[in-house]
Amino acid sequence: MAANDSFIPRPFPYRTYDQWMRQIGIDLAGGIIVAGSFQGVSTDFLQLIPEIKAQFHRQYGAVINLDPRLSDQQLIHLKDAGVVGIRLNFVRGNTATPTALDRLARRIYDLAGWTTEVYTDAESLHRLLPVLAKLPAVAVNHVGYQKAAIADLYRLADNGVKVKVSGLGRLDFDPWPVLEKINQINPTALMFGSDFPGTRIKRIFNSTDLRHFQTLFAPAAQQRIFYDNAHQFYFH
């Protein structure tokens, strides 16, 4: 791992992740391991996926920070190793133009069926909106991250873009009315993500958050948010 903004996280074993989720009250059926900005374009963590699958007998995939210089053959090799998508972090250094994002997202989707997810501030989301709304498989991280992004988030959800229900402790707004509205706009949009271990975050996802979900959303909606939508998105 490499420092990002002078930050390197502590190790977080996958067994600890499993324990944390159980303590909250969530029984795992599988998941997606998302590379952080401090991992750069390293894919060394993919070596753990067979071990995790063997121990827990669940479906797991990985989202990576892609080196755009990789050949088509190298991308297929990564797909075979468990990669199901890429992530572009515009909050912490990614400077891809809308044109470059469009080209990259379409390339990896056409070649490997991969998804694209973006972590942006409100300004970047607005700039990228025309491209994001037309991509075949795209998600916005952390409920749009900033209050100023909410209107654009609604527009994207209406256009079929997924919204990751993650990083609730990172937000500068109350997420619950926004999540309800997105679910009304597009019941297939919301996808839960724990964001564990919650690096550089005010608070991590907890049992109180889970109770909010159980209070606000009917069982059928909870099934979609916690499993169905993400399963279809990543493992279509």
C-alpha positions as CSV (number, residue, x, y, z in Angstrom):
1,M,0.0,0.0,0.0
2,A,1.0,3.6,-0.6
3,A,0.2,6.6,1.5
4,N,-2.7,8.7,0.2
5,D,-2.8,12.2,1.7
6,S,-0.1,10.9,4.1
7,F,-2.5,8.2,5.3
8,I,-2.0,4.4,5.4
9,P,-4.7,2.3,7.2
10,R,-4.1,-0.4,9.7
11,P,-4.5,-4.1,8.5
12,F,-8.1,-5.3,8.4
13,P,-8.3,-9.1,8.1
14,Y,-11.4,-10.5,6.3
15,R,-12.2,-12.5,9.4
16,T,-12.6,-9.3,11.3
17,Y,-15.0,-8.0,8.6
18,D,-17.1,-11.1,9.1
19,Q,-17.2,-10.6,12.8
20,W,-18.2,-7.0,12.6
21,M,-21.1,-7.7,10.3
22,R,-22.4,-10.4,12.5
23,Q,-22.2,-8.1,15.6
24,I,-24.3,-5.6,13.8
25,G,-26.9,-8.2,12.8
26,I,-26.1,-8.9,9.2
27,D,-25.6,-12.5,8.0
28,L,-23.3,-12.4,4.9
29,A,-24.2,-14.1,1.7
30,G,-21.2,-12.8,-0.2
31,G,-19.8,-9.4,-1.0
32,I,-17.5,-7.1,-3.0
33,I,-14.0,-6.2,-1.9
34,V,-13.4,-2.6,-3.0
35,A,-9.9,-1.3,-3.4
36,G,-9.1,1.9,-1.5
37,S,-7.1,4.8,-2.9
38,F,-4.1,3.9,-0.8
39,Q,-3.8,0.6,-2.7
40,G,-3.1,2.3,-5.9
41,V,-3.4,0.0,-8.9
42,S,-2.1,-3.0,-7.0
43,T,-4.2,-6.1,-7.3
44,D,-2.2,-8.2,-4.8
45,F,-5.3,-8.5,-2.6
46,L,-7.0,-10.7,-5.3
47,Q,-4.9,-13.6,-4.0
48,L,-7.2,-13.7,-0.9
49,I,-10.4,-14.2,-2.8
50,P,-10.0,-18.0,-3.3
51,E,-9.1,-18.4,0.4
52,I,-12.2,-16.3,1.4
53,K,-14.5,-18.3,-0.9
54,A,-13.1,-21.6,0.4
55,Q,-13.6,-20.7,4.1
56,F,-17.0,-19.0,3.9
57,H,-18.5,-20.7,0.8
58,R,-19.9,-17.4,-0.5
59,Q,-19.8,-15.4,-3.7
60,Y,-17.2,-12.7,-3.7
61,G,-15.8,-10.4,-6.3
62,A,-13.4,-7.4,-6.4
63,V,-13.5,-3.8,-7.6
64,I,-10.1,-2.4,-8.4
65,N,-8.3,0.9,-9.2
66,L,-7.5,0.1,-12.8
67,D,-4.3,0.9,-14.6
68,P,-5.7,2.0,-17.9
69,R,-2.5,0.9,-19.7
70,L,-3.3,-2.8,-19.2
71,S,-3.9,-4.8,-22.3
72,D,-7.2,-6.6,-23.1
73,Q,-5.5,-9.9,-22.3
74,Q,-4.5,-8.6,-18.9
75,L,-8.0,-7.4,-18.2
76,I,-9.4,-10.9,-19.0
77,H,-6.8,-12.4,-16.6
78,L,-8.1,-10.1,-13.9
79,K,-11.6,-11.1,-14.6
80,D,-10.7,-14.7,-14.2
81,A,-9.1,-13.8,-10.8
82,G,-12.4,-12.4,-9.5
83,V,-12.5,-8.7,-10.7
84,V,-16.0,-7.5,-11.5
85,G,-15.5,-3.8,-11.7
86,I,-13.4,-0.7,-11.4
87,R,-13.5,2.4,-9.1
88,L,-12.5,5.9,-9.9
89,N,-11.9,8.2,-6.9
90,F,-12.3,11.8,-7.9
91,V,-12.2,12.9,-4.3
92,R,-8.7,11.7,-3.8
93,G,-6.7,12.4,-7.0
94,N,-8.4,10.9,-10.1
95,T,-8.5,13.6,-12.8
96,A,-10.1,11.6,-15.7
97,T,-12.0,13.8,-18.1
98,P,-15.6,12.9,-18.9
99,T,-14.4,11.6,-22.3
100,A,-11.7,9.4,-20.8
101,L,-14.2,8.0,-18.3
102,D,-16.7,7.2,-21.0
103,R,-14.0,5.5,-23.1
104,L,-12.7,3.5,-20.2
105,A,-16.1,2.4,-18.8
106,R,-17.3,1.2,-22.2
107,R,-14.1,-0.6,-22.9
108,I,-14.1,-2.7,-19.7
109,Y,-17.9,-3.3,-20.0
110,D,-17.7,-4.5,-23.6
111,L,-14.6,-6.6,-22.9
112,A,-15.3,-8.1,-19.5
113,G,-18.8,-7.1,-18.4
114,W,-17.3,-5.0,-15.6
115,T,-19.0,-2.2,-13.7
116,T,-17.7,1.3,-13.0
117,E,-18.2,3.1,-9.8
118,V,-17.2,6.7,-9.0
119,Y,-16.5,8.5,-5.7
120,T,-17.0,12.2,-6.4
121,D,-17.7,15.5,-4.7
122,A,-20.8,17.4,-5.9
123,E,-18.9,19.5,-8.5
124,S,-17.3,16.5,-10.1
125,L,-20.6,14.6,-10.1
126,H,-22.3,17.4,-11.9
127,R,-19.5,17.6,-14.5
128,L,-19.7,13.9,-15.1
129,L,-23.5,13.5,-15.0
130,P,-24.1,13.6,-18.8
131,V,-21.6,10.7,-19.2
132,L,-22.7,8.7,-16.2
133,A,-26.3,8.8,-17.2
134,K,-25.5,7.0,-20.4
135,L,-23.0,4.3,-19.3
136,P,-24.2,0.7,-19.2
137,A,-23.3,-0.3,-15.7
138,V,-22.3,2.5,-13.3
139,A,-22.7,3.3,-9.6
140,V,-22.1,6.4,-7.5
141,N,-20.4,5.8,-4.1
142,H,-21.4,7.1,-0.7
143,V,-24.9,8.4,-1.6
144,G,-23.2,11.1,-3.6
145,Y,-21.1,12.2,-0.7
146,Q,-22.3,15.8,-0.4
147,K,-25.7,17.5,0.0
148,A,-25.1,19.6,-3.1
149,A,-25.1,16.4,-5.2
150,I,-28.6,15.2,-4.2
151,A,-30.5,16.7,-7.1
152,D,-28.0,15.2,-9.6
153,L,-28.2,11.9,-7.7
154,Y,-32.0,11.8,-8.2
155,R,-31.5,12.4,-12.0
156,L,-28.9,9.6,-12.2
157,A,-31.1,7.1,-10.3
158,D,-33.9,8.0,-12.7
159,N,-31.6,7.1,-15.6
160,G,-30.7,3.7,-14.1
161,V,-27.5,4.6,-12.3
162,K,-26.9,2.6,-9.0
163,V,-26.3,4.4,-5.7
164,K,-24.1,2.8,-3.1
165,V,-25.6,3.1,0.4
166,S,-22.2,3.3,2.0
167,G,-20.0,5.7,4.0
168,L,-23.0,7.2,5.9
169,G,-20.5,8.6,8.4
170,R,-18.8,10.6,5.6
171,L,-21.9,12.6,4.6
172,D,-22.7,16.3,5.3
173,F,-26.5,15.6,5.2
174,D,-29.2,13.3,6.6
175,P,-29.2,10.3,4.2
176,W,-32.5,8.7,5.2
177,P,-35.0,11.0,3.3
178,V,-32.6,10.9,0.3
179,L,-32.5,7.1,0.4
180,E,-36.3,6.9,0.6
181,K,-36.7,9.2,-2.4
182,I,-34.2,7.3,-4.5
183,N,-36.0,4.0,-3.7
184,Q,-39.2,5.6,-4.9
185,I,-37.6,6.9,-8.1
186,N,-35.9,3.6,-8.9
187,P,-36.4,0.5,-6.7
188,T,-33.3,-1.1,-8.3
189,A,-30.9,1.8,-7.6
190,L,-29.8,1.4,-4.0
191,M,-27.0,-1.1,-3.1
192,F,-25.8,-1.5,0.5
193,G,-22.1,-1.3,1.2
194,S,-20.6,-1.5,4.7
195,D,-17.6,0.7,3.9
196,F,-15.7,-1.3,6.5
197,P,-13.2,-0.7,8.0
198,G,-14.2,2.9,7.5
199,T,-10.9,4.6,6.9
200,R,-10.9,8.4,7.5
201,I,-14.5,8.4,8.6
202,K,-16.4,10.0,11.5
203,R,-18.3,6.9,12.4
204,I,-18.7,3.4,10.9
205,F,-21.9,1.7,9.9
206,N,-23.6,0.3,13.1
207,S,-26.7,-1.5,14.4
208,T,-28.5,1.9,14.7
209,D,-28.2,2.4,11.0
210,L,-29.5,-1.1,10.4
211,R,-32.6,-0.4,12.5
212,H,-33.2,2.7,10.4
213,F,-33.3,0.5,7.3
214,Q,-35.7,-1.9,9.0
215,T,-38.0,0.9,10.0
216,L,-38.0,2.9,6.8
217,F,-38.1,0.1,4.2
218,A,-40.4,-2.8,3.7
219,P,-38.9,-6.3,3.7
220,A,-39.0,-6.5,-0.1
221,A,-37.1,-3.2,-0.4
222,Q,-34.6,-4.4,2.2
223,Q,-34.0,-7.6,0.2
224,R,-33.3,-5.5,-2.9
225,I,-31.0,-3.0,-1.1
226,F,-29.0,-5.5,0.8
227,Y,-28.7,-8.2,-1.8
228,D,-30.7,-8.3,-5.1
229,N,-29.6,-5.0,-6.6
230,A,-25.9,-5.5,-6.0
231,H,-26.0,-9.1,-7.0
232,Q,-27.6,-8.3,-10.3
233,F,-25.2,-5.3,-10.8
234,Y,-21.9,-7.1,-10.1
235,F,-22.7,-10.7,-11.1
236,H,-25.1,-10.2,-14.0
